[in-house]
């Protein structure tokens, strides 16, 4: 018999915990945008053996927006691209390896991490 009441027992039917690594909002947005860049061969290089993706050319803001893959996002949402603290946090949590500010490699865990993406406003690019 378990020492925990039924409501506290772990069962396989429980949904996975949201944001188990406790990334802050900027870290989550940055990871989500890096995942989008990693989806495209034009913006990343995949290592078939490890499953990792390296992004060697991060997009730069022009005006109030940044082009990320097929999307346009606000410069504010892409602020983590130029923030060394965000890169350090992603590295510390095993989601990336970086060579700030030149390139960042998303680990298999970083590519698979569920960011929720709800905090990023992205529109399809028209230019």
C-alpha positions in Angstrom: 0.0 0.0 0.0 1.3 3.4 -1.0 2.0 6.0 1.7 0.5 8.7 -0.5 -3.2 9.4 -0.9 -4.6 8.4 -4.3 -4.5 12.0 -5.5 -0.7 12.2 -4.9 0.3 8.9 -6.5 2.2 9.1 -9.8 0.2 7.2 -12.5 1.1 6.7 -16.1 -2.1 8.7 -17.0 -0.7 11.9 -15.6 0.3 14.5 -18.2 3.9 15.4 -18.4 4.9 18.5 -16.3 4.9 21.7 -18.3 8.3 23.3 -18.4 10.1 20.8 -16.2 13.4 22.6 -16.4 11.8 25.8 -15.2 13.0 28.0 -18.1 12.0 31.7 -17.7 9.8 33.3 -20.4 12.8 34.7 -22.4 14.6 31.4 -22.3 11.4 29.6 -23.5 10.8 32.1 -26.3 14.5 31.9 -27.4 14.4 28.1 -27.4 11.2 28.0 -29.4 12.7 30.3 -32.0 15.9 28.3 -32.1 13.8 25.1 -32.6 12.1 26.9 -35.6 15.5 27.8 -37.1 16.7 24.2 -36.6 13.7 22.9 -38.7 15.1 24.5 -41.8 18.2 23.3 -43.8 18.7 26.9 -44.9 19.3 28.0 -41.3 20.8 25.0 -39.6 23.0 22.0 -40.0 21.9 18.6 -38.6 24.2 15.9 -37.2 22.6 12.6 -38.2 24.5 10.7 -35.5 23.7 12.8 -32.5 20.4 14.4 -33.7 21.7 17.8 -32.8 21.2 21.0 -34.9 23.7 23.8 -35.2 22.6 27.3 -36.1 25.6 29.2 -37.3 23.9 32.4 -38.5 21.4 33.9 -36.1 19.0 36.4 -37.7 19.3 40.1 -36.8 16.5 42.5 -36.1 15.6 45.1 -38.6 13.2 47.6 -37.3 10.7 46.0 -34.9 10.9 42.5 -36.2 13.2 39.5 -37.0 12.7 36.8 -39.6 12.9 33.3 -38.1 12.4 30.5 -40.6 9.1 31.2 -42.3 7.9 33.6 -39.6 8.3 37.2 -38.6 8.5 37.8 -34.8 8.9 40.9 -32.8 12.4 42.0 -31.9 11.5 41.8 -28.3 10.7 38.0 -28.6 14.0 37.4 -30.2 16.0 39.3 -27.6 17.6 36.1 -26.3 19.6 35.7 -29.4 21.9 38.4 -28.2 21.7 37.7 -24.5 24.6 35.7 -23.1 22.7 34.8 -19.9 20.0 33.0 -22.0 22.6 31.0 -23.8 24.3 30.1 -20.5 21.0 28.9 -19.0 20.2 26.8 -22.1 23.7 25.2 -21.8 23.4 24.7 -18.1 20.1 22.8 -18.5 21.6 20.6 -21.3 19.5 22.0 -24.1 22.2 23.7 -26.1 26.0 24.3 -26.5 26.9 27.7 -27.6 29.8 29.7 -29.0 28.3 33.1 -28.1 27.5 35.1 -30.2 28.6 33.1 -33.3 26.7 29.8 -33.2 24.6 27.6 -31.0 23.9 23.9 -31.2 20.6 22.5 -29.9 21.0 19.1 -28.3 18.5 16.4 -29.0 16.9 17.3 -25.6 16.7 21.0 -26.7 15.1 20.1 -30.0 12.5 17.9 -28.2 11.7 20.3 -25.3 8.1 21.4 -25.3 8.2 25.2 -25.1 4.5 25.7 -25.4 5.3 28.5 -27.9 2.2 30.4 -26.6 4.3 33.5 -25.6 5.6 34.2 -29.1 3.6 36.1 -31.6 4.6 34.9 -35.0 3.2 35.8 -38.4 4.0 34.4 -41.8 6.6 36.6 -43.6 5.4 38.6 -46.6 8.9 39.7 -47.6 
